[in-house]
Amino acid sequence: MIAAAETDGTLADWRFSVAPMMDWTDRHCRAFHRVLSARARLYTEMVTTGAVIHGPRERLLGFSRAEHPVAVQLGGSEPADLAEAARIAEGYGYDEINLNVGCPSDRVQNGRFGACLMLEPEHVGACVAAMKAAVRVPVTVKCRIGVDEQDPEPALDTLARAVVAAGVDGLIVHARKAWLQGLSPKENRDVPPLDYGRVVRLKQAFPALPIAVNGGIATVAQAKTHLSGLDGVMVGRAAYGDPAGLIAVDPELFGAPAPVADAFEAVEAYAPYVAAALEGGERLHAITRHMLGLFNGRPGARAYRRHLSTAGVEAAADLATLRAAVALVSRALPERDAA
């Protein structure tokens, strides 16, 4: 467990973050992304309050000191349970507690949390108030601009007023509606049109509230364009599918040196973590599945992915297997869009 004293109680590194993504942003993924950027704020996968309170906490919440700044995303709708889960997460040393009010899957709807809570803004406010009373670290909310037939103009403002009154420290807005019926979670990430202007108008209406935008942002260059009117940018699938783009985050958005020069150096910087995880009983594939897109655009990238997807899943796969995959990639600079 990480001591809570590790946190500083602020959203200082909220300028750029990697989104919470189910089945993707586990501790191995976060440790890898931290190698690529020292400043990006990282988020866990969503964990439900029931799992945090009654489940295997160390497996669900444990993380490495190197991951800071790191936030936990909670899924739930009962204020008392959210308060208890937030207290537990704060004890593990998370820098931020985030409430999921944006996931549209059937499972979360059946549990009365996620995007369906946008229909109950006052209840979301009560959840935030309970969490704020329980912890000292920032409490934030991640939401959509609306759901189903809601008009995003009044719907988003109403939600914002409710959570601001409850003391929320920041709002992350996925700039699409969520459709609770008729679209799958995957389709909900692509089909509803993006409306970045709605998020900017929210910031104009609530200038004192830190607001970050999420949805459809693929590069650091694109992130920069949003930071002229907003406080932060959250990138999801692009950060996962093309992780080498994260190397540009520190120099381009924070004015700090990149922690590694390129993807090859990133593998070597990550190698001690990989070795330690293998020593602890993890399988190589559980670690390297988050690295499959690292060399996108370089000659040999397909062979690298194939090697990790075949030899990397064998029980005896080890650090040498990863290095053998990397050896298949050309060191010639790739042709890629601006990071």
C-alpha positions as CSV (number, residue, x, y, z in Angstrom):
1,M,0.0,0.0,0.0
2,I,1.2,3.5,-0.8
3,A,1.0,6.1,2.0
4,A,-1.6,8.8,1.5
5,A,1.1,11.4,2.3
6,E,2.4,10.8,-1.3
7,T,-0.4,13.0,-2.6
8,D,-0.3,16.8,-2.7
9,G,-4.1,17.4,-2.7
10,T,-4.1,19.4,-6.0
11,L,-4.8,18.9,-9.7
12,A,-1.4,20.2,-10.7
13,D,-0.8,17.7,-13.5
14,W,-4.4,17.7,-14.8
15,R,-3.3,19.4,-18.0
16,F,-2.9,16.0,-19.8
17,S,-4.2,12.6,-18.7
18,V,-4.7,9.1,-20.0
19,A,-8.4,8.0,-19.7
20,P,-9.6,5.2,-17.5
21,M,-10.3,2.3,-19.9
22,M,-11.8,-1.1,-18.9
23,D,-9.5,-4.1,-19.5
24,W,-6.7,-1.7,-20.6
25,T,-5.4,0.7,-17.9
26,D,-4.3,-1.8,-15.4
27,R,-1.2,-1.4,-13.3
28,H,1.1,-2.8,-16.0
29,C,-0.3,-0.4,-18.5
30,R,0.0,2.6,-16.2
31,A,3.6,1.6,-15.3
32,F,4.4,1.5,-19.0
33,H,2.7,4.9,-19.7
34,R,4.7,6.4,-16.9
35,V,7.9,5.4,-18.6
36,L,6.7,7.5,-21.6
37,S,5.6,10.6,-19.7
38,A,6.5,11.7,-16.2
39,R,3.8,14.3,-16.1
40,A,0.6,12.8,-17.6
41,R,-2.0,12.0,-15.0
42,L,-2.9,8.3,-15.1
43,Y,-6.3,6.7,-14.3
44,T,-7.2,3.2,-13.2
45,E,-9.8,1.1,-14.8
46,M,-13.2,1.8,-13.3
47,V,-13.7,-0.2,-10.0
48,T,-17.1,-0.5,-8.4
49,T,-17.7,0.4,-4.8
50,G,-18.8,-3.1,-4.0
51,A,-15.5,-4.5,-5.3
52,V,-13.4,-1.9,-3.4
53,I,-15.3,-2.5,-0.1
54,H,-15.7,-6.3,-0.2
55,G,-13.2,-7.5,-2.8
56,P,-9.5,-8.1,-3.1
57,R,-8.3,-4.6,-2.4
58,E,-4.6,-5.0,-3.1
59,R,-5.3,-6.6,-6.5
60,L,-7.8,-3.9,-7.4
61,L,-6.1,-0.8,-5.9
62,G,-2.4,-1.6,-5.4
63,F,0.0,0.4,-7.5
64,S,3.6,1.5,-7.7
65,R,5.0,4.8,-6.4
66,A,6.3,5.5,-9.9
67,E,2.8,5.8,-11.1
68,H,2.1,9.2,-9.4
69,P,0.2,11.3,-10.3
70,V,-2.5,8.6,-10.5
71,A,-6.3,8.7,-10.0
72,V,-8.8,5.9,-9.2
73,Q,-12.1,5.9,-11.0
74,L,-15.1,4.6,-8.9
75,G,-18.4,3.3,-10.2
76,G,-21.3,3.5,-7.9
77,S,-24.4,5.5,-6.9
78,E,-24.9,5.0,-3.2
79,P,-23.3,8.0,-1.4
80,A,-22.3,6.1,1.7
81,D,-20.6,3.3,-0.4
82,L,-18.9,5.9,-2.5
83,A,-17.6,7.6,0.6
84,E,-16.3,4.4,2.0
85,A,-14.7,3.4,-1.2
86,A,-13.1,6.8,-1.6
87,R,-11.7,6.5,2.0
88,I,-10.2,3.2,1.1
89,A,-8.7,4.4,-2.1
90,E,-7.2,7.5,-0.4
91,G,-5.5,5.1,2.0
92,Y,-3.8,3.6,-0.9
93,G,-2.3,7.0,-1.8
94,Y,-4.3,7.9,-4.9
95,D,-3.9,11.6,-6.0
96,E,-7.6,11.9,-7.1
97,I,-10.9,10.1,-6.7
98,N,-13.0,10.2,-9.9
99,L,-16.7,9.3,-10.2
100,N,-17.9,7.6,-13.4
101,V,-21.0,9.4,-14.8
102,G,-20.2,8.5,-18.4
103,C,-20.1,4.8,-19.0
104,P,-23.2,3.6,-21.0
105,S,-22.9,-0.2,-20.8
106,D,-25.9,-2.3,-19.8
107,R,-24.0,-3.6,-16.8
108,V,-23.5,-0.2,-15.2
109,Q,-27.0,0.9,-16.1
110,N,-28.4,-2.1,-14.3
111,G,-26.3,-1.1,-11.3
112,R,-27.6,2.5,-11.5
113,F,-24.3,4.1,-12.2
114,G,-22.3,5.5,-15.1
115,A,-24.0,7.6,-17.8
116,C,-27.5,7.0,-16.5
117,L,-26.7,9.1,-13.5
118,M,-26.8,12.2,-15.8
119,L,-30.5,11.9,-15.5
120,E,-30.2,12.4,-11.7
121,P,-27.9,15.4,-11.3
122,E,-29.0,16.2,-7.7
123,H,-28.2,12.6,-6.8
124,V,-24.7,12.9,-8.4
125,G,-24.3,16.0,-6.2
126,A,-25.1,14.0,-3.1
127,C,-22.6,11.4,-4.1
128,V,-19.9,14.0,-4.6
129,A,-20.7,15.7,-1.3
130,A,-20.4,12.3,0.5
131,M,-17.0,11.6,-1.1
132,K,-15.7,15.1,-0.4
133,A,-16.6,14.8,3.2
134,A,-14.7,11.5,3.4
135,V,-11.4,12.4,1.8
136,R,-8.8,15.2,1.5
137,V,-7.7,14.5,-2.1
138,P,-9.5,16.0,-5.1
139,V,-12.8,14.5,-6.1
140,T,-13.7,14.8,-9.8
141,V,-16.5,13.6,-12.1
142,K,-16.2,12.2,-15.6
143,C,-19.4,12.6,-17.6
144,R,-21.0,13.0,-21.1
145,I,-22.6,16.1,-22.5
146,G,-25.9,14.4,-22.1
147,V,-27.8,11.1,-22.6
148,D,-30.5,10.0,-25.0
149,E,-32.9,12.8,-25.8
150,Q,-31.5,15.3,-23.3
151,D,-30.7,18.7,-24.6
152,P,-26.9,19.0,-23.8
153,E,-27.2,22.8,-23.1
154,P,-29.4,22.6,-20.0
155,A,-28.4,19.0,-19.1
156,L,-24.7,19.6,-18.7
157,D,-25.1,22.9,-16.9
158,T,-27.6,21.3,-14.5
159,L,-25.1,18.5,-13.7
160,A,-22.3,21.0,-13.3
161,R,-24.3,23.2,-10.9
162,A,-25.1,20.2,-8.8
163,V,-21.5,19.0,-8.4
164,V,-20.1,22.5,-8.0
165,A,-22.5,23.0,-5.1
166,A,-21.3,19.7,-3.6
167,G,-17.6,20.9,-3.8
168,V,-16.4,19.0,-6.8
169,D,-12.8,19.8,-7.7
170,G,-13.0,19.2,-11.5
171,L,-15.1,17.9,-14.3
172,I,-13.9,15.8,-17.2
173,V,-16.4,15.9,-20.1
174,H,-16.5,13.3,-22.9
175,A,-17.8,15.6,-25.6
176,R,-20.4,13.2,-27.0
177,K,-23.9,12.2,-25.9
178,A,-24.3,8.7,-24.6
179,W,-27.2,6.6,-25.9
180,L,-28.3,4.2,-23.2
181,Q,-30.3,2.1,-25.6
182,G,-29.5,1.2,-29.3
183,L,-25.8,1.7,-29.2
184,S,-23.1,-0.6,-27.8
185,P,-20.4,0.9,-25.5
186,K,-18.0,0.7,-28.5
187,E,-20.5,2.5,-30.7
188,N,-21.0,5.1,-28.0
189,R,-17.3,6.0,-28.3
190,D,-17.6,6.7,-32.0
191,V,-21.2,7.2,-33.3
192,P,-22.6,10.2,-31.4
193,P,-21.0,13.4,-32.9
194,L,-18.4,15.3,-31.0
195,D,-19.3,18.7,-29.7
196,Y,-16.2,20.4,-28.3
197,G,-17.9,23.7,-28.4
198,R,-20.4,22.6,-25.8
199,V,-17.5,21.9,-23.4
200,V,-16.0,25.3,-24.0
201,R,-19.4,26.9,-23.3
202,L,-19.5,25.0,-20.0
203,K,-16.1,26.4,-19.1
204,Q,-17.3,29.9,-19.9
205,A,-20.4,29.4,-17.7
206,F,-18.2,28.0,-14.8
207,P,-14.9,29.8,-15.2
208,A,-13.6,28.8,-11.7
209,L,-14.3,25.1,-12.2
210,P,-11.3,23.1,-13.7
211,I,-12.7,21.4,-16.8
212,A,-11.0,18.8,-19.0
213,V,-12.2,17.5,-22.4
214,N,-12.2,13.9,-23.6
215,G,-13.2,12.2,-26.8
216,G,-11.6,11.9,-30.3
217,I,-8.3,13.6,-29.4
218,A,-5.5,11.6,-31.1
219,T,-2.3,13.6,-30.8
220,V,-0.5,16.0,-28.5
221,A,-0.8,18.7,-31.2
222,Q,-4.6,18.3,-31.1
223,A,-4.5,18.4,-27.3
224,K,-2.7,21.8,-27.5
225,T,-5.6,23.3,-29.4
226,H,-8.1,22.5,-26.7
227,L,-5.9,23.9,-23.9
228,S,-6.4,27.4,-25.1
229,G,-9.9,27.4,-23.6
230,L,-9.9,24.5,-21.2
231,D,-7.9,23.3,-18.2
232,G,-7.1,19.8,-19.3
233,V,-7.2,17.2,-22.1
234,M,-7.8,13.5,-21.5
235,V,-6.8,11.0,-24.3
236,G,-7.9,7.4,-24.4
237,R,-7.7,5.0,-27.2
238,A,-5.0,7.0,-29.1
239,A,-2.7,6.8,-26.0
240,Y,-3.2,3.1,-25.7
241,G,-3.1,2.2,-29.4
242,D,-0.1,4.4,-30.3
243,P,1.7,4.9,-27.0
244,A,4.9,6.3,-28.5
245,G,2.9,9.6,-29.0
246,L,3.1,10.0,-25.2
247,I,6.8,10.7,-25.4
248,A,5.9,14.2,-26.7
249,V,3.6,15.1,-23.7
250,D,6.2,16.3,-21.3
251,P,8.2,18.6,-23.7
252,E,5.2,19.9,-25.6
253,L,2.7,20.4,-22.8
254,F,4.7,20.8,-19.7
255,G,8.0,22.3,-20.9
256,A,9.9,19.4,-19.4
257,P,12.4,17.0,-20.9
258,A,11.0,13.7,-22.3
259,P,11.9,10.8,-20.0
260,V,13.0,8.7,-22.9
261,A,14.3,9.6,-26.4
262,D,12.2,7.1,-28.4
263,A,10.3,3.8,-28.2
264,F,13.5,1.7,-28.1
265,E,14.8,3.5,-25.0
266,A,11.3,3.2,-23.5
267,V,11.5,-0.6,-23.7
268,E,14.8,-0.6,-21.8
269,A,13.5,1.9,-19.2
270,Y,10.5,-0.5,-18.7
271,A,12.6,-3.6,-18.6
272,P,13.3,-3.5,-14.8
273,Y,9.6,-3.3,-14.2
274,V,9.0,-6.2,-16.5
275,A,11.7,-8.3,-14.9
276,A,10.2,-7.6,-11.4
277,A,6.7,-8.5,-12.5
278,L,7.9,-11.7,-14.0
279,E,9.7,-12.6,-10.8
280,G,6.5,-11.9,-9.0
281,G,4.7,-14.5,-11.0
282,E,3.1,-12.5,-13.8
283,R,3.0,-13.8,-17.4
284,L,4.8,-11.8,-20.0
285,H,1.7,-11.4,-22.2
286,A,-0.2,-9.7,-19.3
287,I,2.5,-7.0,-19.4
288,T,3.4,-6.7,-23.0
289,R,-0.2,-6.7,-24.4
290,H,-0.1,-2.9,-23.6
291,M,3.0,-2.4,-25.7
292,L,1.7,-3.9,-29.0
293,G,1.3,-0.5,-30.7
294,L,4.6,1.0,-29.5
295,F,6.4,0.8,-32.8
296,N,3.5,1.7,-35.1
297,G,4.7,3.2,-38.4
298,R,8.2,1.6,-38.2
299,P,9.3,-1.2,-40.6
300,G,9.1,-4.4,-38.6
301,A,6.2,-3.3,-36.3
302,R,4.0,-6.1,-37.6
303,A,6.7,-8.7,-36.9
304,Y,7.2,-7.3,-33.4
305,R,3.5,-7.6,-32.7
306,R,3.4,-11.1,-34.1
307,H,6.3,-12.3,-32.0
308,L,4.7,-10.9,-28.8
309,S,1.4,-12.4,-29.7
310,T,2.8,-15.9,-30.3
311,A,6.1,-16.4,-28.4
312,G,5.0,-13.9,-25.8
313,V,2.0,-15.9,-24.6
314,E,4.1,-19.0,-23.8
315,A,4.6,-19.9,-20.2
316,A,8.4,-19.6,-20.5
317,A,8.3,-16.2,-22.2
318,D,10.6,-13.7,-20.5
319,L,12.4,-10.4,-20.9
320,A,14.5,-12.0,-23.7
321,T,11.3,-12.7,-25.6
322,L,10.4,-9.0,-25.5
323,R,13.9,-8.0,-26.6
324,A,13.8,-10.5,-29.5
325,A,10.5,-8.9,-30.6
326,V,12.1,-5.4,-30.5
327,A,15.1,-6.6,-32.5
328,L,12.7,-7.2,-35.4
329,V,11.9,-3.5,-35.6
330,S,13.9,-1.1,-37.8
331,R,15.5,1.9,-36.0
332,A,14.8,4.1,-39.0
333,L,12.6,7.0,-38.0
334,P,8.9,6.3,-38.8
335,E,6.7,8.5,-40.8
336,R,4.0,9.6,-38.4
337,D,1.8,12.6,-37.8
338,A,2.8,15.2,-35.3
339,A,2.5,13.8,-31.8
